[in-house]
Amino acid sequence: MYGEALYKPEMKEGNPIRLYSLDEITEIFCKLGLRICNSFADFSGKPSSDNDIQLMVYSIQE
């Protein structure tokens, strides 16, 4: 969960990058006082979905 200490997993193979869903990003941003106004899957403005690996968000501070 966001805000809790995590330990590096022992990985012999694979990519240790953590991917977040839009719901997880929304929760994290909310705790930081930010509101997500929109999200996109690419720089052309394609709407984001769970099937896209790239997630860009437009947010404002509340």
DSSP file (Angstrom, degrees, kcal/mol; ACC not computed):
  #  RESIDUE AA STRUCTURE BP1 BP2  ACC     N-H-->O    O-->H-N    N-H-->O    O-->H-N    TCO  KAPPA ALPHA  PHI   PSI    X-CA   Y-CA   Z-CA
    1    1 A M    >         0   0    0      0, 0.0     3,-1.8     0, 0.0     2,-0.0   0.000 360.0 360.0 360.0 147.2    0.0    0.0    0.0
    2    2 A Y  T 3   +     0   0    0      1,-0.2     3,-0.1    22,-0.1     0, 0.0  -0.311 360.0  26.3 -59.2 136.0    1.2    3.5   -0.7
    3    3 A G  T 3  S+     0   0    0      1,-0.3     2,-0.3     3,-0.0    -1,-0.2   0.247  96.4 108.5  94.5 -11.7    3.0    5.1    2.2
    4    4 A E  S <  S-     0   0    0     -3,-1.8    -1,-0.3     1,-0.1     2,-0.2  -0.737  78.3-101.8 -97.9 147.8    4.3    1.8    3.7
    5    5 A A        -     0   0    0     -2,-0.3     2,-0.3    -3,-0.1    -1,-0.1  -0.445  39.5-162.5 -67.1 134.9    7.9    0.7    3.6
    6    6 A L        -     0   0    0     -2,-0.2     2,-0.4     3,-0.0    -1,-0.0  -0.871   8.9-137.9-117.0 153.8    8.5   -1.9    0.9
    7    7 A Y        -     0   0    0     -2,-0.3     0, 0.0     1,-0.0     0, 0.0  -0.878  30.1-101.9-112.0 144.8   11.5   -4.2    0.6
    8    8 A K        -     0   0    0     -2,-0.4     2,-0.1     1,-0.1    -1,-0.0  -0.455  40.7-128.3 -65.2 123.8   13.2   -5.0   -2.6
    9    9 A P        -     0   0    0      0, 0.0     2,-0.8     0, 0.0    -1,-0.1  -0.435  21.5-109.5 -72.3 148.4   12.0   -8.5   -3.8
   10   10 A E        +     0   0    0     -2,-0.1     2,-0.5     2,-0.0    -2,-0.0  -0.699  48.7 173.0 -77.7 111.5   14.7  -11.0   -4.7
   11   11 A M        +     0   0    0     -2,-0.8     3,-0.1     1,-0.1    -3,-0.0  -0.985  26.4 179.5-126.4 125.6   14.4  -11.3   -8.5
   12   12 A K  S    S+     0   0    0     -2,-0.5     2,-0.3     1,-0.2    -1,-0.1   0.753  79.8  13.1 -90.2 -28.7   16.8  -13.3  -10.6
   13   13 A E  S    S+     0   0    0      2,-0.0    -1,-0.2     3,-0.0     2,-0.1  -0.950  96.2  50.2-141.2 159.9   14.9  -12.4  -13.8
   14   14 A G  S    S-     0   0    0     -2,-0.3    -3,-0.1    -3,-0.1     0, 0.0  -0.439  82.1 -61.9 107.4-179.5   12.3   -9.9  -14.9
   15   15 A N        -     0   0    0     -2,-0.1    -2,-0.0     2,-0.1     0, 0.0  -0.935  30.4-158.7-112.0 121.0   11.6   -6.2  -14.6
   16   16 A P        +     0   0    0      0, 0.0     2,-0.2     0, 0.0    -1,-0.1   0.376  50.5 126.7 -82.4   7.3   11.2   -4.7  -11.1
   17   17 A I        -     0   0    0      1,-0.1     2,-0.5     0, 0.0    -2,-0.1  -0.449  57.3-134.6 -67.9 133.3    9.3   -1.6  -12.3
   18   18 A R        -     0   0    0     -2,-0.2     2,-0.4     2,-0.0    -1,-0.1  -0.787  15.5-155.8 -91.7 125.8    6.0   -1.2  -10.5
   19   19 A L        -     0   0    0     -2,-0.5     2,-0.4     0, 0.0    34,-0.0  -0.850   7.6-154.2-101.4 137.8    3.0   -0.4  -12.7
   20   20 A Y        -     0   0    0     -2,-0.4     2,-0.1    35,-0.1    -2,-0.0  -0.872   9.4-131.7-112.7 143.9    0.0    1.4  -11.2
   21   21 A S     >  -     0   0    0     -2,-0.4     4,-2.5     1,-0.1     5,-0.2  -0.423  32.7-106.4 -80.8 166.0   -3.6    1.4  -12.3
   22   22 A L  H  > S+     0   0    0      1,-0.2     4,-2.6     2,-0.2     5,-0.2   0.882 122.3  54.6 -61.3 -37.9   -5.6    4.6  -12.7
   23   23 A D  H  > S+     0   0    0      2,-0.2     4,-2.1     1,-0.2    -1,-0.2   0.906 109.5  46.9 -62.5 -41.3   -7.5    3.8   -9.5
   24   24 A E  H  > S+     0   0    0      2,-0.2     4,-2.4     1,-0.2    -2,-0.2   0.914 112.9  48.5 -66.8 -42.8   -4.2    3.4   -7.6
   25   25 A I  H  X S+     0   0    0     -4,-2.5     4,-3.0     1,-0.2     5,-0.2   0.906 110.2  52.7 -63.0 -41.4   -2.8    6.7   -9.1
   26   26 A T  H  X S+     0   0    0     -4,-2.6     4,-2.4     1,-0.2    -1,-0.2   0.918 110.2  47.7 -60.5 -44.1   -6.0    8.5   -8.2
   27   27 A E  H  X S+     0   0    0     -4,-2.1     4,-1.9     2,-0.2    -2,-0.2   0.919 113.7  47.1 -63.1 -44.7   -5.8    7.3   -4.6
   28   28 A I  H  X S+     0   0    0     -4,-2.4     4,-1.0     1,-0.2    -2,-0.2   0.939 113.8  47.1 -62.4 -48.3   -2.1    8.3   -4.3
   29   29 A F  H ><>S+     0   0    0     -4,-3.0     5,-2.8     1,-0.2     3,-0.6   0.895 108.7  55.5 -62.3 -40.4   -2.7   11.7   -5.8
   30   30 A C  H ><5S+     0   0    0     -4,-2.4     3,-1.6     1,-0.3    -1,-0.2   0.904 105.2  52.3 -59.6 -42.5   -5.8   12.3   -3.6
   31   31 A K  H 3<5S+     0   0    0     -4,-1.9    -1,-0.3     1,-0.3    -2,-0.2   0.753 109.2  51.4 -64.9 -23.5   -3.6   11.7   -0.5
   32   32 A L  T <<5S-     0   0    0     -4,-1.0    -1,-0.3    -3,-0.6    -2,-0.2   0.355 124.1-103.7 -94.2   4.3   -1.2   14.3   -1.8
   33   33 A G  T < 5S+     0   0    0     -3,-1.6    29,-3.0     1,-0.3     2,-0.4   0.749  80.3 128.0  81.2  24.5   -3.9   16.9   -2.3
   34   34 A L  E   < -A   61   0A   0     -5,-2.8     2,-0.5    27,-0.2    -1,-0.3  -0.880  45.2-153.2-114.6 146.3   -4.1   16.5   -6.1
   35   35 A R  E     -A   60   0A   0     25,-3.0    25,-2.3    -2,-0.4     2,-0.5  -0.978  17.3-132.2-118.6 127.5   -7.2   15.8   -8.3
   36   36 A I  E     -A   59   0A   0     -2,-0.5    23,-0.3    23,-0.2     3,-0.1  -0.671  22.6-179.3 -79.2 123.3   -6.9   14.0  -11.6
   37   37 A C  E     -     0   0A   0     21,-3.2     2,-0.3    -2,-0.5    22,-0.2   0.784  65.5 -10.6 -91.1 -33.1   -8.8   15.9  -14.3
   38   38 A N  E     -A   58   0A   0     20,-1.5    20,-2.8     2,-0.0     2,-0.3  -0.984  57.2-147.9-161.6 159.9   -8.1   13.6  -17.2
   39   39 A S  E     -A   57   0A   0     -2,-0.3     9,-0.9    18,-0.2     2,-0.3  -0.987  12.1-168.2-138.4 149.9   -5.9   10.6  -18.2
   40   40 A F  E     -AB  56  47A   0     16,-3.1    16,-2.8    -2,-0.3     3,-0.1  -0.931  24.4-148.2-137.0 155.9   -4.4    9.5  -21.5
   41   41 A A  S    S+     0   0    0      5,-3.4     2,-0.3    -2,-0.3    13,-0.2   0.607  84.2   2.7 -97.7 -17.1   -2.7    6.5  -23.0
   42   42 A D  S >  S-     0   0    0      4,-0.6     3,-1.4    14,-0.1    -1,-0.2  -0.941  82.5 -90.1-157.8 177.7   -0.4    8.4  -25.4
   43   43 A F  T 3  S+     0   0    0     -2,-0.3    -1,-0.0     1,-0.3    -3,-0.0   0.575 115.0  68.1 -75.8  -8.8    0.6   11.9  -26.5
   44   44 A S  T 3  S-     0   0    0      2,-0.0    -1,-0.3     0, 0.0     0, 0.0   0.524 119.0-103.8 -85.9  -4.6   -2.1   12.0  -29.2
   45   45 A G    <   +     0   0    0     -3,-1.4    -2,-0.1     1,-0.3    -6,-0.1   0.591  59.1 166.3  95.6  12.2   -4.8   12.2  -26.5
   46   46 A K        -     0   0    0      1,-0.1    -5,-3.4    -6,-0.1    -4,-0.6  -0.409  45.7-106.2 -59.8 130.9   -6.0    8.6  -26.7
   47   47 A P  B     -B   40   0A   0      0, 0.0    -7,-0.2     0, 0.0    -1,-0.1  -0.290  38.9-110.4 -59.4 143.6   -8.2    7.9  -23.6
   48   48 A S        +     0   0    0     -9,-0.9     2,-0.3     8,-0.1    -7,-0.1  -0.380  40.1 173.7 -75.6 154.2   -6.5    5.6  -21.1
   49   49 A S    >   -     0   0    0     -2,-0.1     3,-1.4    -9,-0.1    -9,-0.0  -0.945  47.8-102.6-149.1 168.3   -7.6    2.1  -20.4
   50   50 A D  T 3  S+     0   0    0     -2,-0.3    -2,-0.0     1,-0.2    -1,-0.0   0.639 117.3  64.5 -69.0 -12.7   -6.4   -0.9  -18.4
   51   51 A N  T 3  S+     0   0    0      2,-0.0     2,-0.4     0, 0.0    -1,-0.2   0.556  86.6  84.2 -87.4  -8.5   -5.0   -2.4  -21.6
   52   52 A D    <   -     0   0    0     -3,-1.4    -3,-0.1     1,-0.1   -10,-0.0  -0.791  63.5-155.3 -98.7 137.2   -2.5    0.4  -22.2
   53   53 A I  S    S+     0   0    0     -2,-0.4     2,-0.4   -12,-0.1    -1,-0.1   0.774  78.0  70.2 -80.6 -26.2    0.9    0.2  -20.5
   54   54 A Q        -     0   0    0    -13,-0.2     2,-0.4     2,-0.0    -2,-0.1  -0.775  61.6-177.1 -95.7 135.5    1.5    4.0  -20.6
   55   55 A L        -     0   0    0     -2,-0.4     2,-0.4    -7,-0.1   -14,-0.2  -0.979   4.1-179.5-135.1 121.1   -0.6    6.2  -18.4
   56   56 A M  E     -A   40   0A   0    -16,-2.8   -16,-3.1    -2,-0.4     2,-0.4  -0.961   9.8-164.7-118.0 137.5   -0.4   10.0  -18.4
   57   57 A V  E     -A   39   0A   0     -2,-0.4     2,-0.5   -18,-0.2   -18,-0.2  -0.939  16.1-148.9-125.0 147.0   -2.5   12.1  -16.1
   58   58 A Y  E     +A   38   0A   0    -20,-2.8   -21,-3.2    -2,-0.4   -20,-1.5  -0.965  34.0 169.3-108.1 121.7   -3.4   15.8  -15.9
   59   59 A S  E     -A   36   0A   0     -2,-0.5     2,-0.3   -23,-0.3   -23,-0.2  -0.900  23.8-152.1-134.7 161.5   -4.0   16.9  -12.4
   60   60 A I  E     -A   35   0A   0    -25,-2.3   -25,-3.0    -2,-0.3     2,-0.4  -0.943  26.5-111.8-129.8 154.4   -4.5   20.0  -10.3
   61   61 A Q  E      A   34   0A   0     -2,-0.3   -27,-0.2   -27,-0.2   -28,-0.1  -0.709 360.0 360.0 -85.4 133.2   -3.6   20.8   -6.7
   62   62 A E              0   0    0    -29,-3.0   -28,-0.1    -2,-0.4    -1,-0.1   0.413 360.0 360.0-104.0 360.0   -6.7   21.3   -4.5
